[in-house]
């Protein structure tokens, strides 16, 4: 669908390199923006994470960075038509070349994480999904330079690559403080992990979230997590 409707905003995604999916929905719902003042969305795409964050914190100012021109234009439109347009700013630039005048106490991203591209995949989709455009080490190194002393970084990655991402973060002085393992379907192995990093090394808060039951219906825990966002009743 070219427009994805949430309870408090809508996402135009006709030309998006990556459309709204479960990864973004879960990450956006788990990000804790409370008491944060300045947020940064790396590789914003449609802007869904920025909009969910703005909905969750009525005062936060969010900057978003998007390299793909078509996605940038749609994100800009999604910001402008939202109720929080005065608090959202999108920049058409490479994150690694982004030079803001301020630092951020909240940074978040649904980053490219696949290791190889598929033969039939177009360039825009590949850039949005694959690490050749933004490696874990590159992401963490740049993000660390933009974080305030007590800032936090939230991302979602494949569960199978969890150790690689955590190692890259640690080499940049960022430590895993929260890990939510995502199970796509009941009784299956985790396939994603939502991770939170900070500058301090503490005991990791580890949780698990199952998205669907064995019959394909959404679990109650997923419904409860996303109830403030989904415009449709997922229990039906």
N, C-alpha and C positions, 0 to 999 in steps of 0.2 A: 504494500500500500504506500502511496506517495505522501500521505499525512498520517502520523501516529498521534492519536489523541490521548493526553493525560488528563487528570482531573482539573489541573490549574493552568495548563499550557498545552500547546500542540507543536509537533515537530514536523516540519516540511523536510522530506528526505528523497525527493524525486531524483536529484543528481548526486546523492551522497555516495562516497566511496564505501562507507560502512553504515548500514541502517541500524535502527534501534533493535537491540536483542537482549537476551537474558543476561549476558555479561554486564552490559551497561546498566540494566535495571537493578541488578543485585549490588553492583559496586556503588551506584548512586544512592541506593537506599542505606548502605552500610557506612558510607562516609559520614563522619561526625564533624559538622561545621560549627558546633556550639562554641561560643565565645571567640570565634575566629573573625578577623577583620579584613584580611586580604587573601583571596584565593587565586590559584593559577591552574588552569585546565590545559594539559599538554596534549596536543593533537585532538582538538575539541570535536572534530567531525561535525555532527549536526548541532552540537552544543547541549546535548541532553544532560550530561553530568553537571555542567554549569547551571542549567535551569533547575535541576533537582536540588542542587546545593543552595541556590538563591531562594528556593521555596522553603528550605529547612532553616535558613537563617535570614531574618528580615533586614539585617544590617550589613551583611558581608558584601564587599566589592569583589567581583570576580573578573580577572583577565583571562582570556582564552587565546591560544596560539594554534593556528591551522595552516599547513603548508599548501594543501590541495586547493586550487582556486575555486572550483565548483562547490566544494564543501564549505569553504570560507564564506562564499556568498549566501549559501543556505543557512549557515550558522548565524550570520549577521541578520538575516531576515527573521529567523526564529527568536533571536534576542530582541529585535525591534518590536515584534508583535506580542511579546510577553508583558506581564505586569511589572517586571523588574528590569525593564530595558535601561533605566538610568544607572543600574548597578552592574551592568554586564558590558564588557568591551572585548571585541575580537580583533586579533592582529593577524594579518596575512604574512607569515614569515616562518622561517626554519627555527624550531625551538633552540637549536644549538647556537644560533646567531641572535637570539632574542636578548635585548639589553634593556630591561626595565629600570626605572629610577628608584624603585622600592623593592623590598623583600617581602616574602609571603609566609604567613603562619599556617597556610594550608595549600598543599599542592596535590593534584590528583591526575590520574591518567588511565585510560584503557589503551595501553601501548601496543605497538606492533610486536608480536612475539613469536611468530612462526619462523622456523629456520630456513626453509626453502620455498620457492614459489612453484606454483603448478603451471604446466605448459599452456593451459587454456585460460590463464588468469590475466586480466588486463592490468596495465601498469598502475592505474589508480588504486585498484583493489589490492594489488601486491604491496604498494607503498604503505597502505593503511594497516596491513596485516603482518608484514614481515620485517625482521630485525635489521635487514640491510640498510633501512632508512634511519633507524635509531636503535643502537645497541643498548643492552642493559647497562653496561658501564658508562656509555655516553649519556644516557638518561639520568643516572644517579649522580654522576659527576657534575652535570649542569644543574640539576635540581638542588643538590647540596649547596651550591654557590648562591642559590636564590632563596633558601630557607632561612627564616629567623632562627634564633638560638633554640626556641622551644617549638619550632614548626614541625608539622607532620606531613608525611607523604603517603598517599593511598594509591595502590595499583591492583590490577587483576592479571594473573598470569596462568599458564598451564600448570597443573599440579606436578606434572612430570619434570618441569624445569625449575621447580621451587628452589632447590639448593643453588643452582646457578645464579638466580636472581638475588638471593640472599647474600651469596658470596660477593657479587658485584657491589651490592649496597654497602656491605661491611668494609670493603676496600676503599669506599668513599666516606667512611665515618658515619654511616647510617645503619641502625640496628632494628631488626624485626621486633615489634612489640605486640602485634596482634595478627593472628592468622585465622581466617575463616575458610575451611575446606568446603568446596561446593561439590555436591553429588548430583549429577544430572537426573538420575532416576534411582528410586529406592533399591537398596541392596547391590548397587554398583559401586565401583571404586571412585574416589574423587577425581574430577577432571579439570577443575579450576581452583585457584586459591586467591582470595582477596587478602592483600597484605598491607599492613601499616608500619611505616618506618619512622624512627625518631633518632635524635643524636645520642640518647642515653640508652645503655644496655640494661634491660630489666627482664623479669620473668615474662615469658610470652603468654599472652591470653589466646588460647587456642580453642576454636569452636568448629562446628560442622553444620552445614545447611543443606537439606535435600530439596531440590526444586520440584520434582515430579514423583508421583507414586508409580508403582509398577504398571498400572493400567494407563499411565500417561496423564492423569489428572494432576493439577497442581496440588502440592502439599499445603496443609494449613499454615505451616511455618513460613512458606514462601508467600502465601496470601497475606498473612499478617505483616510480613516485612514490607511488602509493596502496596499495602492498602491505601496509603495516602497519595499514590501516584496513578495506578491503573484506573482508567475511566470505565473499564468493563468489570463485571462481577466474575472473578475467576473461579468461584466455587460452583458455578453452574456447568 
